[in-house]
Amino acid sequence: MTSINQILQGDCAEVLKSLPGEAVDLVVTDPPYLVNYRERTGRLVRNDNGNAEFLGAFSDLYRVLKPNSFCVCFYGWNRVDQFFSAWRQAGFRPVGHIVWQKDYSSRSAFLQYRHEQAYLLVKGNPGRPAKPLADVQPWEYSGNRAHPTEKAVSILRPLIQAFSKPGDIVLDPFSGSGSTAVAAVLSGRRYIGIELEAQYCRHARTRLAGVERYAARKAA
């Protein structure tokens, strides 16, 4: 498959159709939360305007995943009904929920926002990990230097190591600055990233070129 260890530019709903069925071992992804997010500096997230059409891509995500595999998906807590509808319609089954506890408040409304969250979804009936991951995890702030909602590599690596094996293919259809792909390389996995915006594709490719050189030197 020529897309392995590549960041592909395009709408994931279209790009995913070009991938063969049952070819990917794990999905780890952080899609738009459907909350019209605007960073303090004014940066926006594409497709975060409340239109949930992109959630239809989960049907193809289910198709490209191998049987008895996992999908870890971050989501917006106040849009959970829309995410759950898309996941269930695609065929995914929730088997766990992960919370990352922040030591700061990212925003305040009726409450202080001090966590991020993701659902652990499955296709089929995968075996349980020998050492299950705790469902409350420590958070590390990435600084959002390259992307307004960039996740730190350190919070993604435990997911990849828990739910895949060395050499497996990890797919992120909302790749952003490429953190999932970086975490995959540093964990001895292969990756496929899909990202809509050209600037983030360029950044992710440059970032990964350096990480892959580092990983190759370390393995030598």
GUZARO-973292 format. One record per residue (C-alpha): x, y, z; residue in one letter. Coordinates in nm, 4 decimals, always signed. Example, Ala and Ser with C-alpha at 12.3 -4.5 7.8 and 13.67 -1.06 7.14 Angstrom:
<rs>
<r X="+1.2300" Y="-0.4500" Z="+0.7800" residu="A"/>
<r X="+1.3670" Y="-0.1060" Z="+0.7140" residu="S"/>
</rs>
This chain:
<rs>
<r X="+0.0000" Y="+0.0000" Z="+0.0000" residu="M"/>
<r X="+0.1737" Y="+0.3179" Z="-0.1220" residu="T"/>
<r X="+0.0092" Y="+0.5388" Z="+0.1396" residu="S"/>
<r X="+0.1992" Y="+0.3774" Z="+0.4295" residu="I"/>
<r X="+0.4284" Y="+0.6250" Z="+0.6100" residu="N"/>
<r X="+0.2722" Y="+0.9150" Z="+0.4208" residu="Q"/>
<r X="+0.0749" Y="+1.2255" Z="+0.5134" residu="I"/>
<r X="-0.1956" Y="+1.2537" Z="+0.2486" residu="L"/>
<r X="-0.3577" Y="+1.5873" Z="+0.1755" residu="Q"/>
<r X="-0.7317" Y="+1.5950" Z="+0.1182" residu="G"/>
<r X="-1.0753" Y="+1.5489" Z="+0.2665" residu="D"/>
<r X="-1.0585" Y="+1.2264" Z="+0.4653" residu="C"/>
<r X="-1.4110" Y="+1.1332" Z="+0.3537" residu="A"/>
<r X="-1.2737" Y="+1.1105" Z="-0.0007" residu="E"/>
<r X="-0.9176" Y="+0.9922" Z="+0.0677" residu="V"/>
<r X="-1.0354" Y="+0.7010" Z="+0.2823" residu="L"/>
<r X="-1.2253" Y="+0.5596" Z="-0.0151" residu="K"/>
<r X="-0.8910" Y="+0.5003" Z="-0.1885" residu="S"/>
<r X="-0.7621" Y="+0.2788" Z="+0.0944" residu="L"/>
<r X="-0.8256" Y="-0.0962" Z="+0.0813" residu="P"/>
<r X="-1.0565" Y="-0.2618" Z="+0.3298" residu="G"/>
<r X="-0.9218" Y="-0.4268" Z="+0.6458" residu="E"/>
<r X="-0.5728" Y="-0.2808" Z="+0.5948" residu="A"/>
<r X="-0.5215" Y="-0.0711" Z="+0.9101" residu="V"/>
<r X="-0.4458" Y="-0.2006" Z="+1.2598" residu="D"/>
<r X="-0.5421" Y="+0.0995" Z="+1.4747" residu="L"/>
<r X="-0.7094" Y="+0.4396" Z="+1.4392" residu="V"/>
<r X="-0.6134" Y="+0.7211" Z="+1.6771" residu="V"/>
<r X="-0.7711" Y="+1.0518" Z="+1.5849" residu="T"/>
<r X="-0.8749" Y="+1.3951" Z="+1.7088" residu="D"/>
<r X="-1.1494" Y="+1.5295" Z="+1.4804" residu="P"/>
<r X="-1.3076" Y="+1.8753" Z="+1.5069" residu="P"/>
<r X="-1.5315" Y="+1.9009" Z="+1.8125" residu="Y"/>
<r X="-1.8152" Y="+2.0866" Z="+1.6322" residu="L"/>
<r X="-1.7870" Y="+2.3830" Z="+1.8715" residu="V"/>
<r X="-1.6730" Y="+2.6713" Z="+1.6446" residu="N"/>
<r X="-1.3369" Y="+2.6753" Z="+1.8208" residu="Y"/>
<r X="-1.1338" Y="+2.9944" Z="+1.7947" residu="R"/>
<r X="-0.7946" Y="+3.0186" Z="+1.9601" residu="E"/>
<r X="-0.6926" Y="+3.3323" Z="+2.1476" residu="R"/>
<r X="-0.4677" Y="+3.4248" Z="+1.8550" residu="T"/>
<r X="-0.7614" Y="+3.3924" Z="+1.6138" residu="G"/>
<r X="-0.6710" Y="+3.0575" Z="+1.4558" residu="R"/>
<r X="-0.9669" Y="+2.8400" Z="+1.3595" residu="L"/>
<r X="-1.0181" Y="+2.4660" Z="+1.3029" residu="V"/>
<r X="-1.1590" Y="+2.3720" Z="+0.9636" residu="R"/>
<r X="-1.4940" Y="+2.1890" Z="+0.9679" residu="N"/>
<r X="-1.5542" Y="+2.2872" Z="+1.3307" residu="D"/>
<r X="-1.8544" Y="+2.5079" Z="+1.2470" residu="N"/>
<r X="-2.1186" Y="+2.2701" Z="+1.3784" residu="G"/>
<r X="-2.1771" Y="+2.0871" Z="+1.0489" residu="N"/>
<r X="-2.1312" Y="+1.7187" Z="+1.1350" residu="A"/>
<r X="-2.1132" Y="+1.5969" Z="+0.7754" residu="E"/>
<r X="-1.7493" Y="+1.4894" Z="+0.8147" residu="F"/>
<r X="-1.8562" Y="+1.2335" Z="+1.0762" residu="L"/>
<r X="-1.9775" Y="+1.0187" Z="+0.7880" residu="G"/>
<r X="-1.6099" Y="+0.9303" Z="+0.7354" residu="A"/>
<r X="-1.6337" Y="+0.6868" Z="+1.0266" residu="F"/>
<r X="-1.8111" Y="+0.4381" Z="+0.7995" residu="S"/>
<r X="-1.4991" Y="+0.4180" Z="+0.5852" residu="D"/>
<r X="-1.2781" Y="+0.4144" Z="+0.8935" residu="L"/>
<r X="-1.4658" Y="+0.1048" Z="+1.0042" residu="Y"/>
<r X="-1.4193" Y="-0.0487" Z="+0.6590" residu="R"/>
<r X="-1.0411" Y="+0.0064" Z="+0.6457" residu="V"/>
<r X="-0.9819" Y="-0.1248" Z="+0.9990" residu="L"/>
<r X="-0.8903" Y="-0.4896" Z="+1.0341" residu="K"/>
<r X="-1.1374" Y="-0.7100" Z="+1.2199" residu="P"/>
<r X="-1.0992" Y="-0.7111" Z="+1.5986" residu="N"/>
<r X="-0.9213" Y="-0.3756" Z="+1.6116" residu="S"/>
<r X="-0.9449" Y="-0.0503" Z="+1.8071" residu="F"/>
<r X="-1.0282" Y="+0.3109" Z="+1.7310" residu="C"/>
<r X="-0.9475" Y="+0.5842" Z="+1.9837" residu="V"/>
<r X="-1.1428" Y="+0.9006" Z="+1.9075" residu="C"/>
<r X="-1.1294" Y="+1.2314" Z="+2.0923" residu="F"/>
<r X="-1.4596" Y="+1.4193" Z="+2.0826" residu="Y"/>
<r X="-1.6439" Y="+1.7285" Z="+2.2035" residu="G"/>
<r X="-1.8352" Y="+1.6418" Z="+2.5197" residu="W"/>
<r X="-2.1275" Y="+1.8709" Z="+2.4347" residu="N"/>
<r X="-2.1663" Y="+1.7070" Z="+2.0911" residu="R"/>
<r X="-2.1387" Y="+1.3492" Z="+2.2134" residu="V"/>
<r X="-2.4798" Y="+1.2556" Z="+2.0729" residu="D"/>
<r X="-2.3642" Y="+1.3398" Z="+1.7196" residu="Q"/>
<r X="-2.0377" Y="+1.1502" Z="+1.7620" residu="F"/>
<r X="-2.2114" Y="+0.8462" Z="+1.9092" residu="F"/>
<r X="-2.4657" Y="+0.8414" Z="+1.6286" residu="S"/>
<r X="-2.1854" Y="+0.8369" Z="+1.3686" residu="A"/>
<r X="-1.9837" Y="+0.5718" Z="+1.5530" residu="W"/>
<r X="-2.2785" Y="+0.3372" Z="+1.5991" residu="R"/>
<r X="-2.4025" Y="+0.3859" Z="+1.2446" residu="Q"/>
<r X="-2.0556" Y="+0.2949" Z="+1.1173" residu="A"/>
<r X="-2.0561" Y="-0.0245" Z="+1.3259" residu="G"/>
<r X="-1.8254" Y="+0.0715" Z="+1.6134" residu="F"/>
<r X="-1.8930" Y="-0.0435" Z="+1.9680" residu="R"/>
<r X="-1.7709" Y="+0.1591" Z="+2.2704" residu="P"/>
<r X="-1.5708" Y="-0.0415" Z="+2.5249" residu="V"/>
<r X="-1.4018" Y="+0.2310" Z="+2.7293" residu="G"/>
<r X="-1.3641" Y="+0.6004" Z="+2.7986" residu="H"/>
<r X="-1.0381" Y="+0.7847" Z="+2.8687" residu="I"/>
<r X="-0.9994" Y="+1.1190" Z="+3.0470" residu="V"/>
<r X="-0.6848" Y="+1.3320" Z="+3.0559" residu="W"/>
<r X="-0.6787" Y="+1.5555" Z="+3.3632" residu="Q"/>
<r X="-0.5306" Y="+1.9013" Z="+3.3131" residu="K"/>
<r X="-0.3622" Y="+2.1002" Z="+3.5885" residu="D"/>
<r X="-0.4991" Y="+2.4221" Z="+3.4391" residu="Y"/>
<r X="-0.8298" Y="+2.5478" Z="+3.3053" residu="S"/>
<r X="-0.8422" Y="+2.5803" Z="+2.9272" residu="S"/>
<r X="-1.1679" Y="+2.7761" Z="+2.9498" residu="R"/>
<r X="-1.4389" Y="+2.8634" Z="+3.2007" residu="S"/>
<r X="-1.8178" Y="+2.8774" Z="+3.1629" residu="A"/>
<r X="-2.0528" Y="+2.7077" Z="+3.4112" residu="F"/>
<r X="-1.7484" Y="+2.5022" Z="+3.5097" residu="L"/>
<r X="-1.3741" Y="+2.5239" Z="+3.4605" residu="Q"/>
<r X="-1.2682" Y="+2.3061" Z="+3.1671" residu="Y"/>
<r X="-0.9882" Y="+2.0891" Z="+3.3040" residu="R"/>
<r X="-0.9973" Y="+1.7704" Z="+3.0996" residu="H"/>
<r X="-0.9905" Y="+1.6161" Z="+2.7528" residu="E"/>
<r X="-1.1643" Y="+1.2910" Z="+2.6661" residu="Q"/>
<r X="-1.1777" Y="+1.0103" Z="+2.4119" residu="A"/>
<r X="-1.3816" Y="+0.6955" Z="+2.3585" residu="Y"/>
<r X="-1.2214" Y="+0.3584" Z="+2.2981" residu="L"/>
<r X="-1.4187" Y="+0.1933" Z="+2.0182" residu="L"/>
<r X="-1.3843" Y="-0.1524" Z="+1.8675" residu="V"/>
<r X="-1.4562" Y="-0.3311" Z="+1.5440" residu="K"/>
<r X="-1.5402" Y="-0.6899" Z="+1.6300" residu="G"/>
<r X="-1.4043" Y="-0.8458" Z="+1.9478" residu="N"/>
<r X="-1.0347" Y="-0.7721" Z="+2.0024" residu="P"/>
<r X="-0.8473" Y="-0.9358" Z="+2.2861" residu="G"/>
<r X="-0.7895" Y="-0.7429" Z="+2.6052" residu="R"/>
<r X="-0.4444" Y="-0.5902" Z="+2.6631" residu="P"/>
<r X="-0.2219" Y="-0.7786" Z="+2.9063" residu="A"/>
<r X="-0.1846" Y="-0.4550" Z="+3.1060" residu="K"/>
<r X="-0.4960" Y="-0.2413" Z="+3.0571" residu="P"/>
<r X="-0.4356" Y="+0.1323" Z="+3.0361" residu="L"/>
<r X="-0.5768" Y="+0.3414" Z="+3.3216" residu="A"/>
<r X="-0.8836" Y="+0.5332" Z="+3.2093" residu="D"/>
<r X="-0.7551" Y="+0.8531" Z="+3.3734" residu="V"/>
<r X="-0.4315" Y="+0.9701" Z="+3.2165" residu="Q"/>
<r X="-0.1908" Y="+1.2591" Z="+3.2821" residu="P"/>
<r X="-0.2136" Y="+1.5500" Z="+3.0406" residu="W"/>
<r X="+0.0749" Y="+1.7354" Z="+2.8794" residu="E"/>
<r X="+0.0152" Y="+2.0661" Z="+2.7061" residu="Y"/>
<r X="+0.1689" Y="+2.0780" Z="+2.3578" residu="S"/>
<r X="+0.1801" Y="+2.4563" Z="+2.3440" residu="G"/>
<r X="-0.0328" Y="+2.4467" Z="+2.0275" residu="N"/>
<r X="+0.2628" Y="+2.5864" Z="+1.8374" residu="R"/>
<r X="+0.1876" Y="+2.4267" Z="+1.5004" residu="A"/>
<r X="-0.1889" Y="+2.3730" Z="+1.5271" residu="H"/>
<r X="-0.4597" Y="+2.5326" Z="+1.7445" residu="P"/>
<r X="-0.5635" Y="+2.1999" Z="+1.9010" residu="T"/>
<r X="-0.2341" Y="+2.0081" Z="+1.8789" residu="E"/>
<r X="-0.2077" Y="+1.7022" Z="+2.1044" residu="K"/>
<r X="+0.1238" Y="+1.6232" Z="+2.2721" residu="A"/>
<r X="+0.3021" Y="+1.3123" Z="+2.1463" residu="V"/>
<r X="+0.3436" Y="+1.1960" Z="+2.5064" residu="S"/>
<r X="-0.0321" Y="+1.1438" Z="+2.5566" residu="I"/>
<r X="-0.0687" Y="+0.9522" Z="+2.2288" residu="L"/>
<r X="+0.2162" Y="+0.7044" Z="+2.2649" residu="R"/>
<r X="+0.0518" Y="+0.5056" Z="+2.5497" residu="P"/>
<r X="-0.2586" Y="+0.4598" Z="+2.3332" residu="L"/>
<r X="-0.0579" Y="+0.3300" Z="+2.0395" residu="I"/>
<r X="+0.1494" Y="+0.0992" Z="+2.2565" residu="Q"/>
<r X="-0.1576" Y="-0.0402" Z="+2.4357" residu="A"/>
<r X="-0.3755" Y="-0.1063" Z="+2.1308" residu="F"/>
<r X="-0.1306" Y="-0.2070" Z="+1.8567" residu="S"/>
<r X="+0.1860" Y="-0.4091" Z="+1.8034" residu="K"/>
<r X="+0.5280" Y="-0.3093" Z="+1.6639" residu="P"/>
<r X="+0.5080" Y="-0.2866" Z="+1.2856" residu="G"/>
<r X="+0.1309" Y="-0.2227" Z="+1.2837" residu="D"/>
<r X="-0.0248" Y="+0.0547" Z="+1.0747" residu="I"/>
<r X="-0.1757" Y="+0.3446" Z="+1.2710" residu="V"/>
<r X="-0.4183" Y="+0.5716" Z="+1.0852" residu="L"/>
<r X="-0.5130" Y="+0.9289" Z="+1.1763" residu="D"/>
<r X="-0.7673" Y="+1.0754" Z="+0.9305" residu="P"/>
<r X="-0.7620" Y="+1.4181" Z="+1.1024" residu="F"/>
<r X="-0.3858" Y="+1.4427" Z="+1.1197" residu="S"/>
<r X="-0.3300" Y="+1.8121" Z="+1.1926" residu="G"/>
<r X="+0.0350" Y="+1.8709" Z="+1.2752" residu="S"/>
<r X="+0.1138" Y="+1.4974" Z="+1.2649" residu="G"/>
<r X="+0.1383" Y="+1.4132" Z="+1.6355" residu="S"/>
<r X="-0.0238" Y="+1.0695" Z="+1.5977" residu="T"/>
<r X="+0.2155" Y="+0.9772" Z="+1.3182" residu="A"/>
<r X="+0.5128" Y="+1.0948" Z="+1.5253" residu="V"/>
<r X="+0.3927" Y="+0.8878" Z="+1.8203" residu="A"/>
<r X="+0.3558" Y="+0.5871" Z="+1.5878" residu="A"/>
<r X="+0.7125" Y="+0.6179" Z="+1.4554" residu="V"/>
<r X="+0.8557" Y="+0.6565" Z="+1.8063" residu="L"/>
<r X="+0.6596" Y="+0.3447" Z="+1.9093" residu="S"/>
<r X="+0.7938" Y="+0.1327" Z="+1.6215" residu="G"/>
<r X="+0.4730" Y="+0.1437" Z="+1.4171" residu="R"/>
<r X="+0.3945" Y="+0.2568" Z="+1.0644" residu="R"/>
<r X="+0.1472" Y="+0.5338" Z="+0.9939" residu="Y"/>
<r X="-0.0976" Y="+0.6907" Z="+0.7517" residu="I"/>
<r X="-0.2074" Y="+1.0499" Z="+0.8080" residu="G"/>
<r X="-0.4779" Y="+1.2432" Z="+0.6242" residu="I"/>
<r X="-0.5054" Y="+1.6210" Z="+0.6588" residu="E"/>
<r X="-0.7229" Y="+1.8727" Z="+0.4786" residu="L"/>
<r X="-0.5065" Y="+2.1837" Z="+0.5095" residu="E"/>
<r X="-0.1858" Y="+2.2171" Z="+0.3056" residu="A"/>
<r X="+0.0056" Y="+2.4130" Z="+0.5721" residu="Q"/>
<r X="-0.0387" Y="+2.1374" Z="+0.8296" residu="Y"/>
<r X="+0.0527" Y="+1.8686" Z="+0.5762" residu="C"/>
<r X="+0.3788" Y="+2.0484" Z="+0.5028" residu="R"/>
<r X="+0.4563" Y="+2.0880" Z="+0.8702" residu="H"/>
<r X="+0.3763" Y="+1.7231" Z="+0.9489" residu="A"/>
<r X="+0.5900" Y="+1.5943" Z="+0.6628" residu="R"/>
<r X="+0.8883" Y="+1.8061" Z="+0.7715" residu="T"/>
<r X="+0.8392" Y="+1.7031" Z="+1.1331" residu="R"/>
<r X="+0.8185" Y="+1.3349" Z="+1.0444" residu="L"/>
<r X="+1.1272" Y="+1.3454" Z="+0.8245" residu="A"/>
<r X="+1.3271" Y="+1.4497" Z="+1.1300" residu="G"/>
<r X="+1.1601" Y="+1.1948" Z="+1.3578" residu="V"/>
<r X="+1.2183" Y="+0.9128" Z="+1.1082" residu="E"/>
<r X="+1.5880" Y="+1.0035" Z="+1.0811" residu="R"/>
<r X="+1.6104" Y="+0.9989" Z="+1.4604" residu="Y"/>
<r X="+1.4337" Y="+0.6619" Z="+1.4826" residu="A"/>
<r X="+1.6612" Y="+0.5135" Z="+1.2142" residu="A"/>
<r X="+1.9767" Y="+0.6287" Z="+1.3973" residu="R"/>
<r X="+1.8446" Y="+0.4893" Z="+1.7242" residu="K"/>
<r X="+1.7703" Y="+0.1526" Z="+1.5637" residu="A"/>
<r X="+2.1117" Y="+0.1306" Z="+1.3922" residu="A"/>
</rs>
